[in-house]
Amino acid sequence: MRRLVVPVIAGLVLVGCGDAAANETCQDLQELEQRIIEADPDNTQLLTEIYDDVVDVGERTEGELGAALLKMQPVFEQFEALVGDDEQAAIAAQKAQAAQTEEEIAAINDAAKYINETCELSVLL
C-alpha cells in the first residue's frame, strides 16, 4: 500500500509546482492587464512597453500556459506594432493579420480562451 501512496504524493507535489508557476504567470499577466487598463491610450510608448513585457512573460513560461502564450506571441507583437509610432511596422502588422489562415486564427482564439480562463483576464486578450 505504501508503494502506491508515494508516487501519488510525488505526482501531487509536481502538479502543485506547475500550478505555482502558472499562478505566478497569471499574476504577472493580471498586473500587465491592469497597466493596459490604466494607460493613457495616446501613450504609445507605454503601451508598446507593456505588450513587450507580455511577450517576455510568454517566453519564460513553461507548460500548457507557456505554449498558449507562445501561440499568442505574434498577436502581442502585432499589438506592439499597432500601438507604436512606427507606421511601417503598423502596416506590416495589419498585413500579417490579414494574411492569417482560418486555422491560425482558430489556434490563436483557442490559446486566448485558454489564457483568459486560466488567468481570469478580461481585457488583455
C-alpha positions as MATLAB code, in Angstrom:
seq = 'MRRLVVPVIAGLVLVGCGDAAANETCQDLQELEQRIIEADPDNTQLLTEIYDDVVDVGERTEGELGAALLKMQPVFEQFEALVGDDEQAAIAAQKAQAAQTEEEIAAINDAAKYINETCELSVLL';
ca = [
       0.000    0.000    0.000;
       2.788    2.452    0.790;
       4.285    1.993   -2.668;
       1.120    3.310   -4.238;
       0.891    6.314   -1.950;
       4.416    7.612   -2.602;
       4.028    8.033   -6.392;
       0.656    9.708   -5.928;
       2.080   12.156   -3.393;
       5.086   12.838   -5.644;
       2.700   13.457   -8.527;
       0.678   15.897   -6.450;
       3.816   17.783   -5.491;
       4.847   18.050   -9.148;
       1.407   19.258  -10.145;
       1.498   21.768   -7.310;
       4.797   23.172   -8.582;
       3.298   23.627  -12.023;
       0.281   25.379  -10.560;
       2.512   27.743   -8.586;
       4.358   28.674  -11.769;
       1.062   29.169  -13.598;
      -0.242   31.282  -10.712;
       2.853   33.480  -10.888;
       2.434   33.865  -14.646;
      -1.249   34.683  -14.226;
      -0.410   37.268  -11.591;
       2.119   38.839  -13.984;
      -0.470   38.887  -16.781;
      -3.128   40.375  -14.496;
      -0.715   43.143  -13.492;
       0.076   43.843  -17.152;
      -3.626   43.850  -17.958;
      -4.190   46.426  -15.206;
      -1.386   48.566  -16.630;
      -3.122   48.467  -20.027;
      -6.437   49.485  -18.443;
      -4.817   52.392  -16.621;
      -2.627   53.520  -19.534;
      -3.398   56.634  -21.497;
      -4.393   55.340  -24.965;
      -2.303   58.106  -26.503;
       0.838   56.990  -24.655;
       2.038   54.712  -27.424;
       5.473   54.236  -25.871;
       3.988   52.873  -22.639;
       1.579   50.554  -24.456;
       4.423   49.240  -26.616;
       6.466   48.534  -23.483;
       3.559   46.727  -21.825;
       2.995   44.442  -24.817;
       6.744   43.809  -24.952;
       6.519   42.748  -21.293;
       3.652   40.391  -22.190;
       5.872   38.784  -24.852;
       8.631   38.390  -22.233;
       6.227   36.641  -19.844;
       5.253   34.246  -22.635;
       8.866   33.433  -23.456;
       9.714   32.469  -19.873;
       6.552   30.474  -19.136;
       6.516   26.700  -19.481;
       3.788   24.097  -19.686;
       0.362   24.470  -21.261;
       0.119   28.123  -20.320;
       3.528   28.798  -21.874;
       2.502   27.016  -25.070;
      -0.677   29.090  -25.265;
       1.275   32.303  -24.688;
       3.735   31.343  -27.432;
       0.819   30.856  -29.838;
      -0.278   34.364  -28.910;
       3.184   35.905  -29.316;
       2.643   37.040  -32.934;
      -0.578   38.741  -31.841;
       1.176   40.558  -28.989;
       3.904   41.647  -31.396;
       1.205   42.916  -33.776;
      -0.370   44.840  -30.879;
       3.048   46.346  -30.169;
       3.364   47.468  -33.772;
      -0.189   48.791  -33.978;
       0.085   50.946  -30.858;
       3.638   52.096  -31.577;
       4.860   55.121  -33.502;
       6.397   53.175  -36.405;
       3.897   53.432  -39.274;
       5.735   50.857  -41.383;
       5.574   48.338  -38.526;
       1.858   49.042  -38.094;
       1.218   48.462  -41.805;
       3.234   45.229  -41.704;
       1.247   44.085  -38.646;
      -2.050   44.768  -40.423;
      -0.878   42.798  -43.465;
       0.301   39.908  -41.287;
      -3.040   39.838  -39.525;
      -4.939   39.868  -42.820;
      -2.808   37.002  -44.165;
      -3.599   34.622  -41.300;
      -5.367   31.413  -42.256;
      -8.565   30.244  -40.616;
      -6.571   27.515  -38.859;
      -4.119   30.067  -37.446;
      -6.966   32.273  -36.280;
      -8.705   29.291  -34.647;
      -5.467   28.294  -32.862;
      -4.987   31.861  -31.633;
      -8.609   32.032  -30.442;
      -8.221   28.729  -28.583;
      -4.989   29.938  -26.968;
      -6.587   33.251  -25.975;
      -9.602   31.466  -24.491;
      -7.332   29.138  -22.506;
      -5.227   32.023  -21.171;
      -8.285   34.131  -20.319;
      -9.960   31.256  -18.472;
      -6.786   30.118  -16.712;
      -5.724   33.582  -15.589;
      -9.164   35.213  -15.309;
      -8.320   38.037  -17.705;
     -10.871   40.343  -19.280;
      -9.006   42.962  -21.318;
      -5.572   41.647  -22.286;
      -6.790   39.082  -24.839;
];
